[in-house]
Every structure is written in C-alpha cells, then in structure tokens.
Amino acid sequence: MRVQRIFRQFKHTAYRKIRQATIGDCLLKVLFVLSCSLITVVLIIQKYHSLSNFKKTLYYRYISDEPFFDGSPRNVEGLRVDWHDYALIAAETERHGPGEHGKPLKLRDPGDIKLNDKLYKENGYSAVVSDLIALNRSIPDIRHPHFQVSEETVPPGTANC
C-alpha cells in the first residue's frame, strides 16, 4: 500500500512539472511567433514604402529630362509602322554566294577539310568556312510577322530593329 501511495505522489508531481513546463513552452512559442509576425509585417510595409518612393523618384527624374516623359500619353492607339527598306530586301534576294540567306556552307575539297580541322583544334571555330563567307552576307528575317513592324512612337533607348 505504501509503495502505491509513493508511486501515486511521484506520478502527480511529475505530471504537474510536465504541465507547468508545457504551459511555459507554449507561451514562449506563441510569443516567438507573434514577434516574428510583427517583424515580418513591419519589413513588408517598409519595403512597400521604399519601393513606391523609388518609383516616384524614377518618374520625377525622367519626367523633366527627356521630352518623351512629359506626362502626356503617346501612341495610345498602338499604331504600328513597317520600317522595312523593300528596295534593299529585293537587292539582297538577288545575291548568291557561300552562306548567303543563312544557308549552310559545306566544304568539299579534302585540303580545305584538313586545314579546317587543324584550325578548329587551334582556334575553336571553323576559320576556313569563316573566310569563305562574306562579312556583309544577307540573312533572312526569321522574326514573327507581328514583330517585323514596330510601334510608330517608341521610348528613347528602346532597342528597335
């Protein structure tokens, strides 16, 4: 009987200690999560304000420097213009030679093939083929037809081909 009573007391005190530790741990975890959440919210708000200030700074920086950014909308209708030089395109279609119109060049002479292999090992590119192809060769325009014409008014600094 005495052993059971001691065991029961030990069991109750151990349970009480575990329960107290659990409540303390839970409280500590809740405080940690709340503080992390608060820090995250503050950082997000700070980032948003700094980003909006950065956008305003960029806008006001460019609004006065260049005439394109004067605040009035440009090319609202989205008009597109064909800037091709069709006379030059017709002249280039008449050109014939190695590598013209993007066609591959195949070496047929065994001496050229040997020399090309030797130079390829030294330089890392086909030097013989490169010497045979014209520097100003014509190549086809492989862009989608929608992108072969560009907007009538484009911002300064735009890469417009």
C-alpha positions in Angstrom: 0.0 0.0 0.0 2.8 2.4 0.9 4.6 1.7 -2.4 1.4 2.6 -4.4 1.0 5.8 -2.4 4.6 6.9 -3.1 4.2 6.0 -6.7 0.9 8.0 -6.9 2.6 11.1 -5.3 5.5 10.8 -7.7 3.2 10.5 -10.6 1.2 13.6 -9.6 4.3 15.8 -9.0 5.9 14.7 -12.3 2.6 15.4 -14.2 2.4 18.9 -12.5 6.0 19.7 -13.6 5.4 18.5 -17.1 2.2 20.5 -17.3 3.9 23.7 -16.0 6.8 23.2 -18.4 4.3 22.7 -21.3 2.4 25.9 -20.5 5.7 27.8 -20.3 6.9 26.4 -23.5 3.7 27.1 -25.3 3.7 30.7 -24.0 7.2 31.1 -25.2 6.4 29.7 -28.6 3.4 31.9 -29.0 5.4 35.0 -28.1 8.1 34.0 -30.6 5.6 33.5 -33.4 3.9 36.8 -32.6 7.2 38.7 -32.6 8.3 37.1 -35.9 4.9 38.0 -37.4 5.2 41.6 -36.2 8.8 41.9 -37.6 7.6 40.5 -41.0 4.7 42.9 -41.3 7.0 45.9 -40.4 9.5 44.8 -43.0 6.8 44.3 -45.7 5.4 47.8 -45.0 8.9 49.3 -45.1 9.7 47.6 -48.4 6.4 48.8 -49.9 7.1 52.4 -48.9 10.6 52.4 -50.1 9.6 50.8 -53.4 6.9 53.4 -54.0 9.3 56.2 -53.2 11.8 54.6 -55.6 9.2 54.6 -58.4 8.3 58.2 -57.7 12.0 59.1 -57.8 12.5 57.5 -61.2 9.3 59.1 -62.6 10.3 62.6 -61.5 13.9 62.0 -62.6 12.9 61.3 -66.2 9.8 63.5 -66.5 11.9 66.6 -66.9 15.0 65.3 -68.7 13.6 63.8 -71.8 10.7 65.0 -74.0 9.1 61.6 -74.1 8.3 61.5 -70.4 6.4 64.8 -70.4 3.4 63.1 -68.8 1.2 63.0 -72.0 0.3 59.6 -73.3 2.0 58.6 -76.6 0.7 56.2 -79.3 -2.5 55.4 -77.4 -4.0 53.7 -80.5 -1.0 51.4 -80.8 -0.2 52.2 -84.4 2.4 50.1 -85.9 4.7 51.1 -88.8 6.6 49.0 -91.3 10.1 50.3 -91.4 11.5 47.9 -94.0 13.6 49.1 -96.9 12.0 46.9 -99.6 14.5 48.0 -102.3 17.4 46.7 -100.2 15.5 43.5 -99.5 14.9 42.9 -103.2 18.6 43.6 -103.9 19.6 41.1 -101.2 17.4 38.4 -102.6 19.5 38.6 -105.8 22.8 37.9 -104.0 24.3 34.4 -104.4 27.4 33.0 -102.7 28.6 30.9 -99.8 26.5 31.5 -96.7 24.0 33.8 -98.3 20.4 33.9 -97.0 21.6 31.9 -94.0 22.3 28.7 -96.0 25.0 26.4 -94.5 28.4 26.0 -96.2 29.7 22.5 -96.7 33.5 22.1 -97.5 34.1 19.7 -100.4 37.9 20.0 -101.1 39.9 17.5 -98.9 42.7 20.0 -98.4 40.2 22.6 -97.1 38.7 20.0 -94.8 42.1 19.1 -93.4 43.0 22.7 -92.9 39.7 23.5 -91.3 40.1 20.6 -88.8 43.6 21.8 -87.9 42.4 25.4 -87.4 39.3 24.3 -85.5 41.6 22.5 -83.0 43.7 25.6 -82.6 41.1 28.4 -82.6 37.8 26.7 -81.7 35.9 27.8 -84.8 35.8 26.9 -88.5 38.3 29.5 -89.8 38.2 28.3 -93.4 34.4 28.5 -93.6 34.6 31.9 -91.9 37.0 33.2 -94.5 34.8 32.0 -97.4 31.6 33.6 -96.1 31.1 37.3 -96.8 31.1 39.7 -93.9 28.1 41.5 -95.1 26.1 38.4 -96.2 22.3 38.6 -96.3 20.3 36.7 -93.7 16.6 36.1 -93.6 14.3 37.9 -91.2 13.0 35.0 -89.1 11.0 37.1 -86.7 7.3 36.6 -86.3 5.4 38.9 -88.7 3.9 40.9 -85.8 7.3 41.8 -84.6 8.7 42.8 -88.0 6.7 46.0 -87.7 7.2 48.3 -84.7 5.2 51.0 -82.9 5.1 54.4 -84.5 6.5 56.2 -81.4 8.8 54.3 -79.2 10.5 55.5 -76.0 14.1 56.7 -76.3 16.6 54.0 -75.6 14.4 51.2 -76.9 16.1 48.6 -79.0 14.1 48.8 -82.2 15.3 46.7 -85.1 
